[in-house]
Amino acid sequence: MSTNTKFSVYVGSLDERVSDRVLYDILIQAGRVVDLHIPRDKETDRPKGYAFAEYETEEIAEYAVRLFSGLVTLYNRTLKFAISGQDKPSPNVASAVMPTTNFSNKLRSPPVPINNVENLQNSMSLSAPCKVPAYAENYPSGSP
């Protein structure tokens, strides 16, 4: 994975059943995903529960975080999104800077749980054309 954290998005609270392909199919809706990495435990080879997705630009990465935060639920877990490498603001700073109401969350529809790949494929719709060749470049051997 590239070292440019400005373009990299942390995805947390991942269930171990979430595959690279399922996660990629969700993340591509915000823009071109240059790289996707789901770290695995060295001893058990099981996913560690988080991932990093690198987008083409910083703007796309920031858009992805705003778009997906609080909205994506897989296997009854709402995924967490943040620009990789950015620390969470302390509670005192957040209350002083952030408004007390979150207007953007009032406009969102509730998260739709996705419990398996078939439901995901049947319920996903893209607002922009999906560029499958980008996935093929990242995973030349076929499916991850």
C-alpha positions as CSV (number, residue, x, y, z in Angstrom):
1,M,0.0,0.0,0.0
2,S,1.2,3.5,-0.8
3,T,2.4,5.7,2.0
4,N,0.2,8.7,1.1
5,T,-2.2,8.7,4.1
6,K,-4.1,11.7,2.7
7,F,-5.6,9.5,0.1
8,S,-6.0,6.5,2.4
9,V,-9.3,5.6,4.3
10,Y,-9.4,3.5,7.4
11,V,-12.4,1.1,7.5
12,G,-13.1,-0.3,10.9
13,S,-15.5,-2.8,12.6
14,L,-15.2,-5.3,9.7
15,D,-16.6,-8.7,10.2
16,E,-14.2,-11.5,9.2
17,R,-16.6,-12.7,6.6
18,V,-16.4,-9.5,4.5
19,S,-14.3,-10.3,1.5
20,D,-12.0,-7.9,-0.5
21,R,-14.4,-8.0,-3.4
22,V,-17.5,-7.1,-1.3
23,L,-15.7,-4.2,0.4
24,Y,-14.3,-3.1,-2.9
25,D,-17.7,-3.1,-4.6
26,I,-18.9,-0.7,-1.8
27,L,-15.9,1.6,-1.7
28,I,-15.8,2.1,-5.5
29,Q,-19.1,3.9,-5.3
30,A,-17.2,7.0,-4.0
31,G,-14.5,6.9,-6.6
32,R,-11.6,4.9,-8.1
33,V,-10.0,2.7,-5.4
34,V,-6.2,2.5,-6.2
35,D,-5.4,-0.1,-3.5
36,L,-7.3,-2.1,-0.9
37,H,-5.7,-4.0,2.0
38,I,-7.4,-6.1,4.7
39,P,-4.7,-7.0,7.3
40,R,-4.6,-10.6,8.5
41,D,-3.3,-12.1,11.7
42,K,0.1,-13.8,11.0
43,E,-0.7,-16.9,13.0
44,T,-4.3,-17.6,12.2
45,D,-4.6,-15.9,8.8
46,R,-7.9,-14.4,9.9
47,P,-8.8,-10.8,9.1
48,K,-8.0,-8.3,11.9
49,G,-11.3,-6.5,11.6
50,Y,-10.2,-3.4,9.7
51,A,-9.0,-2.3,6.2
52,F,-7.3,0.5,4.4
53,A,-8.5,1.8,1.0
54,E,-6.4,4.2,-1.0
55,Y,-8.3,6.5,-3.4
56,E,-7.0,8.4,-6.4
57,T,-7.2,11.8,-4.7
58,E,-7.5,13.4,-1.3
59,E,-10.9,14.8,-2.2
60,I,-12.3,11.4,-3.1
61,A,-11.0,9.9,0.1
62,E,-12.7,12.7,2.1
63,Y,-15.9,12.3,0.1
64,A,-15.8,8.5,0.8
65,V,-15.6,9.1,4.6
66,R,-18.5,11.6,4.5
67,L,-20.5,9.3,2.2
68,F,-20.1,6.0,4.1
69,S,-19.8,7.0,7.7
70,G,-22.7,5.6,9.7
71,L,-24.3,4.3,6.5
72,V,-22.7,0.9,5.7
73,T,-23.7,-2.1,7.7
74,L,-22.4,-5.6,7.0
75,Y,-23.2,-8.6,9.1
76,N,-25.0,-6.4,11.6
77,R,-21.9,-4.2,12.1
78,T,-21.9,-0.6,11.1
79,L,-18.5,0.1,9.5
80,K,-16.4,3.0,10.7
81,F,-14.6,5.3,8.2
82,A,-11.9,7.9,8.7
83,I,-9.0,9.4,6.8
84,S,-6.1,7.1,7.7
85,G,-3.5,8.6,10.1
86,Q,-5.8,11.3,11.5
87,D,-6.3,11.2,15.2
88,K,-9.8,11.6,16.6
89,P,-10.4,15.0,18.1
90,S,-10.5,15.1,21.9
91,P,-14.0,15.5,23.4
92,N,-13.3,19.1,24.6
93,V,-12.1,20.2,21.2
94,A,-15.0,18.5,19.4
95,S,-17.7,20.1,21.5
96,A,-16.1,23.6,21.1
97,V,-15.7,23.3,17.3
98,M,-18.5,20.9,16.2
99,P,-22.2,22.0,16.2
100,T,-24.4,20.1,18.7
101,T,-26.8,18.8,16.0
102,N,-25.7,16.8,13.1
103,F,-27.8,18.0,10.2
104,S,-26.3,15.6,7.6
105,N,-27.3,12.5,9.6
106,K,-30.9,13.7,9.6
107,L,-31.0,13.6,5.8
108,R,-29.6,10.1,5.5
109,S,-31.7,7.0,5.2
110,P,-31.0,4.3,7.9
111,P,-28.3,1.7,7.3
112,V,-29.4,-1.3,5.4
113,P,-27.9,-4.5,6.8
114,I,-26.2,-6.8,4.3
115,N,-25.9,-10.4,5.6
116,N,-24.4,-12.1,2.5
117,V,-23.0,-11.4,-0.9
118,E,-26.2,-12.3,-2.7
119,N,-28.2,-9.6,-0.8
120,L,-25.3,-7.1,-1.4
121,Q,-25.3,-7.8,-5.2
122,N,-29.1,-7.5,-5.4
123,S,-29.4,-4.3,-3.3
124,M,-26.4,-2.3,-4.5
125,S,-26.8,0.4,-7.1
126,L,-24.1,2.7,-8.4
127,S,-24.6,6.4,-8.9
128,A,-21.6,6.5,-11.2
129,P,-20.3,3.8,-13.7
130,C,-18.3,1.1,-11.9
131,K,-14.8,0.8,-13.4
132,V,-14.1,-2.9,-13.1
133,P,-10.7,-2.6,-14.8
134,A,-9.4,-0.7,-11.7
135,Y,-10.1,-3.9,-9.7
136,A,-8.4,-6.1,-12.2
137,E,-5.2,-3.9,-12.0
138,N,-5.1,-4.4,-8.2
139,Y,-5.8,-8.1,-8.3
140,P,-4.2,-9.4,-11.5
141,S,-4.6,-13.1,-10.5
142,G,-8.4,-12.8,-10.5
143,S,-10.5,-12.8,-7.4
144,P,-8.7,-11.9,-4.2
